[in-house]
Amino acid sequence: MRCCRTCRAVYRSGFHRCPSDGTELSPFEGDPVVGTTVNDLYEVEECGGAGAMGRVYRAHHLRLPQRQVARKILLGDLAANVAMPMRITQEAQAASLLSHPTVVPVLDFGKDGQGLLYMAME
């Protein structure tokens, strides 16, 4: 895996440069997102896992420090696809309509200051 040192997007496939900002992708040690602050709301603490579409991080709300959130960040490979912003918007909107003990509530979604697509969930 490689990442963009500018926007911190993680790539799994054959991109050589970040489609968002043109930065050359490079291998990384440690996670480029851990320790960052998102939109002055969430401080990312650690990566909890990775899946087919993205990576999930534990973070806490800066104004409500006891409030922990899971922050799902879309992989850069997928975010480069023009349809993905619409898909993550639809997923967040659909999930926000559900209220059930087995469904994780979506608290927030969008792009962070570096342009990474994310969802924040309980």
Phi, psi and omega in degrees: 000149179228163180222162173269125181287344180274304184262350178073015177292143179256135182238139176255336188260198191281019176293140175254336178229149179291125179295337182282318187227359176081002180292139177293134180279146181218155175298156181226148172253137186074176182260130183291346183263331182299132180091358180268163176248136184251119176048034181056023181240319188235134172256123184278126184260314180197159176275127181265343180164173180224149178228196183292330185252342184186191179240145182246131183240148170270134180217166174232152180285130185289326180273341177233075191303335179281350183275109176268144177226157169259127181245112180266122180248127180292138176299146180302324179304316183281323181296337179290342178283126185298338181278343186293320176303321178292321181294316180292327175296314179296319179297315180294317180294318180294315181295328181290343179277346183269141175223102182205145182302336182262004179250128179282124180291139174271126182263330187196158173201164177147207176248140176275183183299336178265358179094007179282134177281132183213163168229139174252128184229158177298000000 
